[in-house]
Amino acid sequence: MHAIIAGSGLVGALTAFALKQVGIESTLYDQVDLVNAAMKSGGGPVVVEFGESGGCVLLACSALRVLRTLGLLDEVMAASSPSQYTTWFKINGTSRIALDAVKVSADCGETDPALRAPVQIMRSKLHSIFIQAYCDGVIAQFADGTTAVGDFLVGADGIHSATRRAIFGESTKAEFTGVIGHIGVVKTKEHGIDLKETLAFYIDREKKQMAWAFKVTEELGAVQVMTFNDPIPVEGEEYRPYSDLPKESTRLADMMASWGVPKHVEEMMRKSFRISPAAIYDLKDLPTFHKGRVVLLGDSAHGMVPNAGLGLLTGIEDVGVLLELFRHYQDEKDIPTVFNLYSKLRVPRGHNASLRSREMAKQYYTGSSGIGHFKLRVGIFLFNHNLMKYHNVYDCPAEVNAAITATL
Ligand SMILES: Cc1cc2nc3c(=O)[nH]c(=O)nc-3n(C[C@H](O)[C@H](O)[C@H](O)COP(=O)(O)OP(=O)(O)OC[C@H]3O[C@@H](n4cnc5c(N)ncnc54)[C@H](O)[C@@H]3O)c2cc1C
């Protein structure tokens, strides 16, 4: 069989590699020449800008399980660093709340201690690992109007997916949430910035201002600033539309200083060498992730707001499920069965991740600083003490086996 994959981002590249493991060759298409850039780098750091989504990503155990199945776990682990605690603060760095992610993963059923800590990795590094894993077999093509023939089409072209809109219509266009921001990458060690927290969120719920600071490696950090495009004017204060957020690190750092963020967070932005803009969109829940011989994976199926750090995790699970399904069904005539089972398994999981992400965004952007922060503290206490489950560990082979057995 031969697959056409629209989008060679993180999910598209990983899909190509996964399909190759079950004997399905792919042609990867992208609107930009990411494959070529990754291949040219010869294993070194890839100088590729990821547009709206630079910086780093956090991957929790369900995604790490898929990478282990694909034989990529060691390489990803070597390029990333574990993040035991996720922390939240008020915008000025007070009132620390910490989620013990390692304990929570164990409580939620992660049996492998090596996978319990979520890991942080530079997005560009992760992408080069995925692309280079498949380098030999890649046939890269770009959006130049040519046509291609394959047995099925994978839409992995992100939250604004043209594939999705072509099969389900323009009503499935992603919607702008009003939140915009910028992500900076900074050489923390070189600038003497000491990050005590590996993953920290600083929030002003009333003003709807937020800063995120990540320790990615001993040398590198990432910093993110986010706010609503049009904050509601505060009485007595000058109305300041954020539709014109400054793009340079100095002006962004000055703006963050005016919000009252801790000095080291402001410094991270001031010293950032790469700034990527991020406009946050959300996608309405789709009733199915396939139609005919077209299947959607990653953000094209379930693009979500980034507040819960679940987008890529959910996309990597998609890849894991498709891989396991094609292990069972190898004949081209089985494609409808594969896609039906894929939607059956992935639609509820995608909807759940989108819902949790929306709820987290709501918790960040509504309520007062005092009560909102207190509610978050109560929620995290419940997770830390296993009084509520933080997530479900998703094991793709087990999920697929159960779904296939149910059809017999
Ligand atoms: C600020 C921010 C922080 C995030 N943090 C996390 C996190 O910590 N953990 C996590 O799990 N997730 C996180 N996410 C979500 C994660 O980034 C996405 O879920 C992930 O990038 C989706 O991968 P994808 O390959 O589906 O889509 P994308 O990464 O968007 O890739 C889509 C690809 O398709 C290409 N393309 C687009 N249109 C076309 C076309 N018409 N033809 C051909 N190619 C096309 C693009 O060029 C791109 O290469 C975050 C998102 C944001 C915005």
The ligand as a Gaussian input file, in Angstrom:
#p B3LYP/6-31G(d) Opt

LIG

0 1
 C        1.945000      27.589000      22.136000
 C        1.722000      26.127000      22.002000
 C        2.246000      25.245000      22.944000
 C        2.005000      23.875000      22.848000
 N        2.537000      23.014000      23.773000
 C        2.260000      21.680000      23.708000
 C        2.789000      20.755000      24.673000
 O        3.523000      21.136000      25.583000
 N        2.464000      19.426000      24.557000
 C        1.651000      18.961000      23.559000
 O        1.369000      17.753000      23.502000
 N        1.163000      19.816000      22.614000
 C        1.448000      21.147000      22.670000
 N        0.953000      22.005000      21.720000
 C        0.174000      21.449000      20.612000
 C        1.109000      20.917000      19.516000
 O        1.990000      21.926000      19.120000
 C        0.290000      20.461000      18.314000
 O       -0.694000      19.570000      18.765000
 C        1.192000      19.758000      17.278000
 O        2.158000      20.625000      16.775000
 C        0.328000      19.229000      16.167000
 O        1.139000      18.628000      15.215000
 P        0.582000      18.423000      13.736000
 O        1.700000      17.770000      13.010000
 O       -0.759000      17.797000      13.791000
 O        0.337000      19.892000      13.189000
 P        1.404000      21.030000      12.870000
 O        2.535000      20.963000      13.833000
 O        0.639000      22.286000      12.770000
 O        1.969000      20.632000      11.443000
 C        1.163000      20.746000      10.289000
 C        2.064000      20.701000       9.070000
 O        1.230000      20.759000       7.929000
 C        1.761000      21.688000       7.001000
 N        0.641000      22.199000       6.204000
 C       -0.321000      23.056000       6.567000
 N       -1.176000      23.270000       5.550000
 C       -0.738000      22.512000       4.511000
 C       -1.184000      22.301000       3.188000
 N       -2.276000      22.915000       2.709000
 N       -0.481000      21.455000       2.396000
 C        0.623000      20.819000       2.875000
 N        1.087000      20.994000       4.125000
 C        0.423000      21.822000       4.927000
 C        2.445000      22.743000       7.859000
 O        3.435000      23.433000       7.120000
 C        3.034000      21.881000       8.963000
 O        4.309000      21.405000       8.636000
 C        1.199000      23.383000      21.796000
 C        0.670000      24.276000      20.847000
 C        0.931000      25.627000      20.939000
 C        0.338000      26.560000      19.914000

